[in-house]
Amino acid sequence: MKLHRAFRFLAFALLLLVIPAALSSPSSAQVFVSVRFGPPALPIYAQPICPGPGYFWTPGYWAWNDEGGYYWVPGTWVVAPIGLLWTPGYWGWGGGFYAWHPGYWGPHVGFYGGINYGFGYGGVGFFGGEWRGGAFFYNTAVVHVDTVHVTNVYVNRSVVVNNESHVAFNGGEGGVTAHATAAEEAASREPHQATLAAQTQHEHAASQNKALFASNNHGAPAVAATARPGEFSGHGVVAAKAGAEYHAPAMSPKEARAPASAANRPFTPPAKNGSAQERENRSSASEPKSTPRSESHSESTSKSKPAKQAKPPKHQASPKEERRDRGR
């Protein structure tokens, strides 16, 4: 009996060691999604006020559903793991498809495709705040914080980015032309923490809301951002305007969905200052040699004949609208 109890205790102890290791693995939350056409432009919206100390802003993004296509996951404030920063996910063109690169938590912000998500995420890094010890301090020059209830604040206007791009993907025709810097590549190799349960539930709730699908809102979701995860109604919800003219895709979501294979799994464009050998190695591991690299967020290969690949859509420039206040 004592031996049996000792064995159960040892098994439980090993389980406690394995779970944190799995959560800290950079690949633990990887969900490979490849699509034949890119997401709509990022919508224009205001940031809801921060609910209180310790909350961290996670920008909205277009996610994919095999039945309905692209749908908007509203930006929201989440309680951040102490000392960690959020690197947003992004869509990147490679291997003939638009592939989703999931976001993650880490000690530094990595590459997120050069996408201008706003509110401190101007394309490179994050300037909406910083950790000082165990407390997060907010830069009120780019994020919306009630300084009466949140006193850990500072102002740094030198980081404001005048970037009016609403393009939601990296590479390809009309995509953002950005490479990972050496620092961003270093950040990608650091220990990461997977998406929080609140973030996963938030995305799932968005996938159940038909009004958030691009096919219904045409790039202008009525719930563009929320004060807290999963709250899609109330005072903390803000609507959006379309970031550019919406063009309905020429194929159905099922036709557009491509199986994730070695040819189209997500890859990160090489660091601009990386060595030629490093760039060649990354290219060989991430893309087929027959596919030229652009300079410019789990399934087996299908045996059926793939649908005719459409030419990557060229997103039109944003119409002249009043300048949005997105912390640039």
Wavefront OBJ file of the C-alpha trace (Angstrom):
o trace
v 0.000 0.000 0.000
v 2.799 2.433 0.921
v 4.623 1.611 -2.297
v 1.461 2.273 -4.314
v 0.982 5.659 -2.640
v 4.608 6.557 -3.253
v 4.217 5.688 -6.942
v 1.101 7.858 -7.270
v 2.879 10.748 -5.552
v 5.847 10.434 -7.914
v 3.562 10.356 -10.970
v 1.753 13.476 -9.766
v 5.061 15.265 -9.163
v 6.216 14.429 -12.697
v 2.939 15.739 -14.093
v 3.475 19.056 -12.324
v 6.871 19.310 -13.983
v 5.611 18.439 -17.460
v 2.667 20.866 -17.579
v 4.684 24.096 -17.041
v 7.246 22.910 -19.587
v 4.520 22.388 -22.166
v 3.032 25.782 -21.494
v 6.394 27.525 -21.840
v 7.224 25.877 -25.151
v 7.074 28.314 -28.094
v 5.337 25.687 -30.214
v 2.767 24.542 -27.655
v 0.060 26.862 -28.966
v 0.875 26.592 -32.664
v -2.244 26.089 -34.766
v -1.372 26.073 -38.434
v -3.960 27.738 -40.648
v -3.348 28.419 -44.341
v -5.744 30.313 -46.603
v -5.680 31.138 -50.314
v -6.688 34.785 -49.884
v -5.667 37.379 -47.314
v -7.715 39.000 -44.541
v -9.563 42.318 -44.923
v -7.949 45.561 -43.839
v -7.761 46.226 -40.124
v -10.790 48.248 -38.997
v -10.476 51.712 -37.490
v -11.588 51.948 -33.874
v -10.900 53.645 -30.556
v -9.388 51.861 -27.589
v -11.691 51.217 -24.617
v -10.399 52.522 -21.310
v -8.155 50.218 -19.280
v -10.223 48.441 -16.575
v -7.523 48.789 -13.918
v -3.904 48.141 -12.887
v -2.268 45.014 -14.253
v -4.324 44.843 -17.447
v -2.457 44.583 -20.754
v -3.780 45.556 -24.183
v -4.073 42.801 -26.812
v -5.051 44.217 -30.229
v -7.885 42.877 -32.371
v -7.180 40.648 -35.372
v -8.857 38.654 -38.129
v -9.111 34.938 -37.323
v -10.286 32.138 -39.609
v -13.261 29.792 -39.530
v -13.558 26.994 -42.099
v -17.301 27.500 -42.380
v -17.593 31.292 -42.408
v -14.164 32.607 -43.392
v -12.489 35.537 -41.659
v -14.032 36.878 -38.470
v -12.939 39.696 -36.193
v -11.600 38.982 -32.713
v -12.092 42.255 -30.798
v -9.138 43.899 -29.134
v -9.334 43.635 -25.359
v -7.562 44.194 -22.059
v -6.407 41.058 -20.215
v -4.669 40.544 -16.886
v -1.063 40.007 -17.966
v 1.374 37.456 -16.571
v 3.767 39.504 -14.427
v 6.881 40.511 -16.337
v 5.668 39.306 -19.735
v 4.666 41.180 -22.900
v 2.282 40.153 -25.667
v 3.500 39.577 -29.223
v 0.407 39.677 -31.481
v -0.200 37.018 -34.086
v -0.217 37.938 -37.769
v -0.963 36.632 -41.261
v 2.049 36.131 -43.534
v 2.308 35.233 -47.220
v 4.556 32.284 -48.010
v 4.541 29.084 -50.034
v 1.548 30.295 -52.034
v -0.746 30.824 -49.041
v -1.548 33.228 -46.227
v -0.540 31.471 -43.012
v -1.371 32.454 -39.432
v 1.477 32.990 -36.963
v -0.014 32.702 -33.449
v 0.818 35.278 -30.781
v 2.568 34.532 -27.500
v 3.686 35.990 -24.157
v 7.383 36.508 -23.515
v 9.920 38.786 -21.835
v 10.324 40.769 -25.074
v 8.079 41.541 -28.039
v 8.989 39.577 -31.138
v 8.140 39.936 -34.813
v 4.463 40.425 -35.654
v 4.747 41.008 -39.367
v 5.268 44.758 -39.231
v 1.477 45.082 -38.893
v 0.255 48.399 -37.502
v -2.197 47.237 -34.838
v -2.077 50.618 -33.098
v -2.100 51.564 -29.408
v 1.625 50.987 -28.962
v 1.926 48.281 -31.635
v 3.042 50.404 -34.574
v 4.708 47.555 -36.469
v 7.863 47.048 -34.420
v 7.965 46.453 -30.677
v 5.475 47.741 -28.128
v 5.500 51.243 -26.628
v 2.254 51.267 -24.678
v 3.962 50.614 -21.367
v 6.683 48.745 -19.523
v 7.262 46.571 -16.485
v 9.005 48.140 -13.526
v 9.546 45.428 -10.991
v 6.228 43.684 -10.465
v 4.095 46.619 -11.630
v 3.143 47.616 -15.161
v 3.406 51.310 -16.042
v 1.270 52.697 -18.883
v 2.379 55.225 -21.487
v -0.675 57.474 -21.707
v 0.633 58.977 -24.956
v -0.553 55.870 -26.798
v -2.964 53.949 -24.539
v -6.285 54.959 -22.967
v -5.930 54.866 -19.177
v -7.957 56.544 -16.432
v -5.164 58.113 -14.388
v -7.512 58.555 -11.425
v -7.851 54.805 -10.930
v -4.509 53.789 -12.469
v -1.572 55.738 -11.064
v 1.292 53.753 -12.643
v 1.571 55.989 -15.697
v 4.077 58.041 -17.665
v 4.114 60.020 -20.922
v 6.519 59.394 -23.791
v 5.360 60.989 -27.030
v 8.618 60.278 -28.869
v 7.420 56.728 -29.611
v 4.247 57.815 -31.416
v 4.279 56.329 -34.928
v 2.531 58.218 -37.736
v 1.556 55.096 -39.609
v -1.835 55.061 -41.337
v -1.535 51.573 -42.805
v -4.471 49.233 -42.184
v -3.023 46.250 -44.084
v -3.515 43.071 -42.039
v -0.893 40.745 -43.560
v 2.817 40.542 -44.297
v 4.240 39.772 -47.737
v 2.507 39.023 -50.996
v 0.866 41.560 -53.274
v -0.252 44.580 -51.267
v 1.130 43.206 -47.989
v 3.398 44.909 -45.481
v 7.052 44.685 -46.553
v 8.776 44.023 -43.240
v 11.526 41.705 -42.019
v 12.261 40.520 -38.505
v 15.079 42.424 -36.863
v 17.879 40.596 -35.070
v 16.300 41.552 -31.741
v 12.899 40.210 -32.829
v 14.417 36.924 -33.908
v 16.180 36.674 -30.574
v 12.842 37.268 -28.842
v 11.264 34.434 -30.838
v 13.804 32.012 -29.363
v 13.092 32.990 -25.758
v 10.835 30.895 -23.489
v 7.202 31.749 -24.246
v 3.900 31.326 -22.508
v 0.928 30.235 -24.568
v -2.250 32.231 -25.038
v -4.111 32.757 -21.761
v -7.362 30.892 -21.137
v -9.204 34.238 -21.181
v -7.810 34.983 -24.647
v -8.732 31.549 -25.994
v -12.279 31.858 -24.648
v -12.505 35.385 -26.067
v -11.575 34.169 -29.559
v -13.999 31.258 -29.325
v -16.828 33.587 -28.305
v -16.040 35.798 -31.312
v -16.225 32.778 -33.632
v -19.794 32.157 -32.433
v -20.919 35.721 -33.209
v -22.068 35.889 -36.843
v -21.969 39.691 -36.799
v -18.185 39.541 -36.410
v -17.662 37.668 -39.693
v -16.280 39.799 -42.527
v -18.925 38.398 -44.864
v -21.534 40.131 -42.688
v -19.798 43.280 -41.436
v -17.721 43.952 -44.597
v -14.668 44.904 -42.579
v -16.445 47.152 -40.070
v -17.376 45.034 -37.012
v -19.872 46.538 -34.569
v -17.772 45.106 -31.733
v -14.237 46.137 -32.591
v -12.861 46.221 -29.052
v -13.972 45.464 -25.510
v -12.824 46.460 -22.051
v -12.692 42.841 -20.887
v -12.478 39.473 -22.690
v -15.808 38.073 -23.847
v -17.831 41.230 -23.144
v -19.515 41.993 -26.456
v -22.101 44.425 -25.117
v -22.228 47.291 -22.642
v -20.331 50.530 -22.026
v -16.908 49.000 -22.647
v -17.658 48.043 -26.258
v -16.617 50.190 -29.232
v -17.573 49.878 -32.900
v -15.376 50.392 -35.955
v -15.168 51.819 -39.441
v -13.711 49.804 -42.305
v -10.003 50.394 -42.824
v -10.407 50.062 -46.586
v -13.017 49.124 -49.159
v -14.155 45.553 -48.598
v -13.956 43.081 -51.490
v -15.858 39.819 -51.139
v -13.655 36.783 -51.891
v -14.182 34.923 -55.148
v -14.229 31.513 -53.455
v -15.970 29.916 -50.514
v -14.180 29.368 -47.181
v -13.980 25.628 -47.839
v -12.361 26.243 -51.237
v -9.980 28.790 -49.741
v -8.780 26.646 -46.858
v -5.472 24.940 -47.582
v -4.002 22.039 -45.588
v -0.943 22.905 -43.538
v 2.050 21.163 -45.053
v 5.766 21.749 -45.113
v 5.202 24.055 -48.074
v 2.838 26.528 -46.426
v 3.355 26.410 -42.674
v 4.063 29.778 -41.071
v 7.568 31.149 -41.290
v 9.154 34.358 -40.101
v 10.939 36.506 -42.710
v 14.670 36.539 -41.926
v 16.372 39.296 -39.994
v 17.547 42.062 -42.283
v 21.018 41.897 -40.694
v 21.218 38.093 -40.507
v 24.022 36.262 -42.248
v 23.528 34.950 -45.763
v 23.947 31.376 -44.520
v 21.317 31.882 -41.800
v 18.876 33.307 -44.342
v 19.502 30.367 -46.681
v 18.974 27.848 -43.884
v 15.720 29.458 -42.759
v 14.513 29.669 -46.352
v 15.166 25.974 -46.932
v 13.345 24.988 -43.739
v 10.348 27.235 -44.255
v 9.651 27.514 -47.975
v 9.937 25.365 -51.082
v 12.938 26.413 -53.176
v 10.688 27.035 -56.148
v 8.802 29.797 -54.334
v 10.470 33.251 -54.357
v 10.517 34.955 -50.976
v 8.766 38.270 -50.711
v 10.583 41.118 -49.055
v 7.955 42.189 -47.289
v -2.128 35.675 -36.966
v -2.237 20.190 -37.958
v -3.675 18.719 -40.723
v -2.327 16.237 -43.271
v -1.909 17.165 -46.895
v -5.120 16.691 -48.845
v -5.087 13.970 -51.478
v -7.773 15.647 -53.516
v -6.994 18.020 -56.356
v -6.602 21.512 -54.877
v -8.807 24.337 -56.040
v -7.352 26.735 -58.561
v -5.205 29.192 -56.694
v -6.370 32.751 -56.925
v -3.970 35.625 -57.415
v -3.277 37.327 -54.084
v -5.692 40.265 -53.841
v -4.268 43.716 -53.937
v -5.727 45.733 -51.137
v -6.617 49.260 -52.033
v -5.321 52.128 -50.023
v -7.479 53.383 -47.197
v -10.002 56.032 -48.272
v -9.454 59.530 -47.039
v -11.098 59.562 -43.670
v -10.558 61.634 -40.605
v -7.365 60.567 -38.839
v -8.091 57.917 -36.293
v -6.706 58.130 -32.788
v -4.856 54.822 -32.490
v -1.836 55.901 -30.541
v 0.507 56.422 -33.473
l 1 2 3 4 5 6 7 8 9 10 11 12 13 14 15 16 17 18 19 20 21 22 23 24 25 26 27 28 29 30 31 32 33 34 35 36 37 38 39 40 41 42 43 44 45 46 47 48 49 50 51 52 53 54 55 56 57 58 59 60 61 62 63 64 65 66 67 68 69 70 71 72 73 74 75 76 77 78 79 80 81 82 83 84 85 86 87 88 89 90 91 92 93 94 95 96 97 98 99 100 101 102 103 104 105 106 107 108 109 110 111 112 113 114 115 116 117 118 119 120 121 122 123 124 125 126 127 128 129 130 131 132 133 134 135 136 137 138 139 140 141 142 143 144 145 146 147 148 149 150 151 152 153 154 155 156 157 158 159 160 161 162 163 164 165 166 167 168 169 170 171 172 173 174 175 176 177 178 179 180 181 182 183 184 185 186 187 188 189 190 191 192 193 194 195 196 197 198 199 200 201 202 203 204 205 206 207 208 209 210 211 212 213 214 215 216 217 218 219 220 221 222 223 224 225 226 227 228 229 230 231 232 233 234 235 236 237 238 239 240 241 242 243 244 245 246 247 248 249 250 251 252 253 254 255 256 257 258 259 260 261 262 263 264 265 266 267 268 269 270 271 272 273 274 275 276 277 278 279 280 281 282 283 284 285 286 287 288 289 290 291 292 293 294 295 296
l 298 299 300 301 302 303 304 305 306 307 308 309 310 311 312 313 314 315 316 317 318 319 320 321 322 323 324 325 326 327 328
